[in-house]
Amino acid sequence: MTKVPDTPVDEESCHRILRAIDIIGVRWTGPILLAGARGARRFKEYRAMVPGISDPQLTLRLKQLQARRLIERTVIPSTPVQITYALTPDAEELISALQPLSRWSERHLPHEDA
């Protein structure tokens, strides 16, 4: 069994963990962040890489992730105007932090259709 590092567990650290779970637990957050990690930059690329998401849902989630400083929106003045979305360093760090959880889920959680 792997030893868990000695990390103090106090009320504030528990609240921070709950806030982090509130961010990643919102529907579409994971797939949108993964799409960004896979190179999506434009709205239509995100939509193509996140099956099942509607345009209004994607717009809302991108705005919310931008407010959380996980997505950076850049307006490129051209004709027509181009808008790109990119992961921030915070989002890249979050994805790295979620990789062990992803590996754990692959080993311990059955497929939904099982």
Buried (B, 14 or more C-beta within 10 A) or exposed (E): EEEEEEEEEEEEEEEEEEEEEEEBEBEBBBBBBBBBEEEBBEBEBBBEBBEEBEEEBBEEBBEBBBEBEBBBEEEEEEEEEEEBBBBBEEBBEBBEEBEEEEEEEEEEEEEEEE
